[in-house]
């Protein structure tokens, strides 16, 4: 074979894999996001994916779908999302959302974000080896409830009766309540628990808490209670009931104080899991991640309205102080 013919043949052979890769690269990665309620999740995930090299409109299609709090629509919307055949389906906060995704597909990789107890909810059987087509990030962390109660004690010295508002239909709530009970027994507090399944029960529950002598309130949040954050904050102010929340979004809405998982970190980690899956790792082989970063946020203006003086130590260690 002549040298020229050899070089031409070599060039053609070498060009084939590059052409194949170019064709593959031309097909954008499709990531769907299924939500029960609106959150910062989609924007944070897209930002992190962009940092990892995924540009929307170029090599990424990001399909955001939300039922706007209408949980009865989740199954229908999840089925619609699955029909678009995404490469990865990310579910937003809440157990109901990931369960709807699981019911809709057993093959499309699912990455859940911001759920409390994936094992207790029956979503997975192991954090290290979730198996099947699912993995994700949980907000469950040991002793976070006791730390929240400790912060409330420092903010409201002498607090003895603490009201707890929770949605009992959320599996994580029972686990969180159990931890709070242990912490309350250790610290000498009495918990008055109020179950809220519907919005119309919220006001009567908080009013009953005050009548029971509660001088502090802890909320065990789920997507339902998160959707009522404005109502909870307003009622807490009206009843002059110092409240510690698990999410900074309550404090940004005028609430007093929050101590909980840094949700932006949770969503960033979810995006990194999506990246692993898009690069070929099976979701069932990716361990479920737990939170490693927590944040304390204090609204000083609200504290003054309630007649509370925030201890200097709390102000010093706070991640953010809202004036």
Secondary structure, 3 states (H helix, E strand, C coil): CCHHHHHHHHHHHHHHHHHHHHHHHHCCEEEEEEECCCCCHHHHHHHHHHHCCCCECCCEEEEEEECCCCHHHHHHHHHHHHHCCCCEEEECCCHHHHHHHHHHCCCCEEEEEEECCCCCCCCCCCCCCCCCCEEEEECCCCCHHHHHHHHHHHHCCCCCEEEEEECCCCHHHHHHHHHHHHHHHHHCCEEEEEECCCHHHHHHHHHHHHHCCCCEEEEECCHHHHHCHHHHHHHHHHCCCCEEECCHHHHHCCCCEEEEECHHHHHHHHHHHHHHHHCCCCHHHCCCEECCCEEEEEEHHHHHHCCCCCCHHHHHHCCEEEC
